[in-house]
């Protein structure tokens, strides 16, 4: 089969011929239909500090993908053959305190598809059965390929009340864009966003943002005081930009929440902690998807609440065009790039 892999500890990515993975107990073999390129894949492509610390080449990458189960290993019901599934990237142990208490999304023994073990950017992928999430046929294949990422947004948005509220979302990368649509589907009164890239500002408007504020062109503080004079009910921080933290603390109402998903290049940041404390703000760290709660919420949103995130898919490319996909993402001129793996077998 053909696959996309990080071959050496250096910048770049390659399309290679790789052996078809063999089935293992407790696992399923998926014929991959499509995969969505993630910001993490871009980090791997650049071979940044995270990649250097975590990845041991050669490694087939890709943790956002969908396909059809064609074979099952020992201990997995044969009835799963033929299922259309989406991937969950977190392989958890099921034995630690977190897993046993309903917090598997922060399992201390987590391994990640496409990072710690071979991922799904190839003709076939062998993954744990529980990581192959059955997906209804009415979910478009392009959306099914990126449910792992959509789950991050669902987890962030649904970590607190949304209906009838005013929500601030900082950063309109793909997960921020997803969050706009989710907030609207859940009945938010107003969704205010921040973004500097023209391409993504347009996408935010298309997905239903009520206001898109560009901090390079506007006094964001003044705009927020006008749009939400009492403060927003929740700030969903998706950007990983240091300026977003004081903005969130200043403009989230007393008793509101700040949900942090974006990761920071400089992990140490200075905060007005007394302001945060005296306003009684809930400060939440968000990682991954609650298992299986977030997956159930995603399917409910897509099938019952008419959640439409198809505008986020701005590019479709063949798997052999992965270099162009990386370059397009790097320019900020894309939402999600979905790769077609037809012909990779």
SVG drawing of the C-alpha trace seen along z (x, -y; Angstrom):
<svg xmlns="http://www.w3.org/2000/svg" viewBox="-33 -51 50 65">
<polyline fill="none" stroke="black" stroke-width="0.4" points="0.0,0.0 1.0,-3.7 1.2,-5.8 2.3,-9.2 5.2,-9.0 7.8,-10.8 10.9,-8.9 13.8,-10.8 14.2,-13.2 14.2,-16.3 11.7,-18.6 9.6,-17.1 7.1,-14.3 7.1,-11.5 4.7,-9.3 6.1,-5.7 5.2,-2.1 4.6,-0.4 3.6,3.2 -0.1,3.6 -0.6,3.7 -1.5,7.1 -4.6,7.5 -4.0,8.0 -6.2,9.1 -8.7,6.4 -8.1,4.4 -9.9,3.8 -8.4,3.2 -9.9,0.1 -9.7,-0.5 -9.1,-4.2 -11.3,-6.4 -10.2,-9.9 -8.1,-11.7 -8.1,-15.3 -4.8,-17.1 -4.4,-18.5 -2.2,-21.2 -0.3,-18.5 0.6,-17.0 2.0,-20.4 4.1,-20.4 5.4,-16.9 6.1,-18.2 8.2,-21.0 9.9,-18.7 9.4,-21.2 10.3,-20.8 7.1,-18.8 7.8,-16.4 11.5,-15.9 10.5,-15.0 7.7,-12.7 8.1,-11.0 10.5,-8.2 10.7,-7.8 9.9,-6.1 6.2,-6.7 3.1,-6.6 1.2,-9.8 -2.4,-10.8 -4.9,-10.6 -8.0,-12.1 -9.5,-9.6 -12.5,-7.5 -13.1,-4.3 -14.7,-0.9 -13.8,2.0 -12.8,4.9 -11.3,7.3 -11.4,7.8 -9.0,9.3 -9.5,11.9 -12.0,10.6 -13.8,8.3 -17.3,9.2 -17.4,10.1 -20.5,8.0 -18.3,4.9 -17.1,5.9 -18.6,3.4 -19.1,0.6 -18.3,-3.0 -16.1,-4.4 -14.2,-7.5 -11.0,-7.4 -10.5,-8.4 -6.8,-9.3 -6.3,-8.7 -5.4,-5.1 -6.1,-4.8 -5.2,-2.1 -8.6,-1.5 -6.8,-0.7 -5.6,-4.0 -7.5,-6.0 -8.6,-8.4 -9.9,-5.7 -11.8,-4.0 -13.4,-7.2 -14.8,-8.4 -11.8,-10.6 -10.2,-8.5 -9.5,-11.7 -6.7,-12.4 -5.5,-8.8 -1.9,-9.0 -0.9,-6.2 -2.3,-7.7 -0.7,-6.9 -1.6,-8.8 -2.3,-7.5 0.1,-8.9 2.5,-10.0 3.3,-7.2 2.0,-4.4 1.4,-4.3 -1.6,-6.3 -4.2,-6.2 -2.7,-8.1 -2.4,-5.0 -4.4,-2.5 -5.2,-0.6 -4.9,-1.2 -5.1,1.2 -6.4,-0.4 -8.0,0.7 -11.6,1.6 -12.7,-1.1 -10.9,-3.7 -13.0,-2.9 -16.2,-4.9 -19.2,-3.8 -20.5,-6.8 -24.0,-7.2 -24.3,-7.1 -25.9,-10.5 -22.7,-12.1 -20.8,-13.2 -17.5,-11.4 -15.6,-14.6 -17.0,-15.4 -16.4,-11.9 -12.7,-12.2 -12.4,-15.0 -14.6,-14.0 -11.6,-13.7 -10.9,-17.4 -14.6,-18.3 -14.7,-16.5 -12.2,-19.0 -14.5,-21.8 -17.6,-20.0 -15.8,-19.3 -14.8,-22.9 -18.2,-24.4 -20.2,-22.0 -18.0,-22.3 -20.5,-24.8 -23.8,-26.5 -24.2,-27.9 -27.9,-28.4 -29.0,-32.1 -25.5,-33.2 -22.9,-35.5 -19.8,-33.5 -16.4,-34.9 -14.2,-32.5 -10.6,-33.6 -8.9,-32.2 -10.6,-31.0 -8.5,-28.0 -10.5,-24.9 -11.5,-24.1 -12.5,-27.7 -14.6,-27.6 -16.2,-24.4 -17.0,-26.0 -18.9,-28.9 -21.2,-26.4 -21.7,-24.4 -22.5,-27.4 -25.1,-28.5 -26.6,-24.9 -26.9,-25.0 -28.8,-28.3 -26.2,-30.9 -27.6,-34.4 -24.5,-35.9 -21.1,-34.5 -18.2,-37.0 -14.9,-35.9 -11.4,-37.2 -9.2,-36.5 -6.5,-38.3 -6.4,-36.2 -8.9,-37.4 -9.6,-33.9 -10.6,-32.6 -12.6,-35.8 -14.8,-35.0 -15.2,-31.4 -16.3,-32.5 -19.0,-34.8 -20.1,-31.9 -20.5,-29.6 -22.7,-32.2 -20.4,-34.4 -22.3,-37.5 -19.1,-39.6 -15.5,-38.9 -13.0,-41.2 -9.5,-41.7 -7.1,-42.9 -4.8,-44.4 -7.5,-46.7 -9.7,-47.4 -9.5,-48.2 -10.8,-44.8 -11.4,-45.9 -13.6,-48.7 -15.5,-46.6 -16.2,-44.0 -17.3,-46.6 -19.8,-47.7 -21.0,-44.3 -21.1,-42.7 -21.1,-45.6 -21.6,-43.2 -19.0,-40.7 -19.4,-37.5 -20.8,-34.4 -17.9,-32.2 -14.6,-32.7 -13.4,-29.7 -9.7,-30.2 -8.6,-28.5 -5.7,-30.6 -2.8,-29.9 -1.8,-33.6 -0.7,-35.3 -2.9,-38.3 -6.0,-36.1 -5.5,-35.4 -5.8,-38.9 -8.6,-39.6 -10.6,-36.6 -10.1,-37.6 -11.1,-41.2 -14.2,-40.5 -15.6,-37.3 -18.4,-38.3 -18.3,-37.5 -19.3,-33.9 -18.6,-33.0 -16.1,-30.6 -12.9,-30.5 -12.2,-27.2 -8.6,-26.9 -7.9,-24.6 -5.2,-26.4 -1.6,-25.5 1.0,-28.1 4.4,-28.3 5.7,-29.8 4.1,-27.7 4.7,-30.3 2.3,-33.2 1.5,-36.1 -2.1,-36.4 -4.1,-38.8 -4.9,-36.0 -6.6,-38.3 -8.9,-39.6 -9.7,-36.0 -10.4,-34.9 -12.5,-37.9 -14.7,-37.6 -15.3,-33.9 -14.5,-32.8 -14.2,-29.0 -10.9,-28.4 -10.9,-25.1 -8.2,-23.2 -9.6,-21.2 -7.9,-18.3 -9.1,-15.7 -12.7,-14.3 -14.5,-12.9 -14.8,-9.2 -17.4,-8.3 -19.5,-11.3 -18.2,-13.7 -18.6,-11.2 -22.3,-10.8 -22.7,-14.6 -21.1,-14.9 -23.4,-12.4 -26.4,-14.1 -25.4,-17.5 -24.8,-16.2 -28.0,-14.1 -30.5,-15.8 -29.4,-19.5 -28.5,-20.0 -24.9,-20.9 -23.3,-21.8 -19.5,-22.1 -19.0,-21.3 -17.9,-24.9 -14.8,-24.2 -13.7,-21.7 -12.1,-24.1 -9.8,-21.8 -9.9,-18.2 -6.7,-16.7 -5.3,-13.3 -3.0,-11.7 -0.1,-12.2 -0.6,-16.0 0.2,-16.1 3.1,-18.5 0.8,-21.0 -1.7,-20.4 0.9,-21.4 1.9,-24.5 -1.7,-25.6 -2.3,-25.2 0.9,-27.0 -0.3,-30.0 -3.5,-30.2 -5.5,-30.0 -7.6,-26.9 -10.0,-25.6 -9.6,-21.8 -7.7,-20.0 -9.2,-16.5 -7.0,-13.9 -8.5,-11.2 -6.9,-7.8 -8.5,-6.1 -5.7,-4.2 -3.5,-4.0 -4.2,-0.3"/>
</svg>
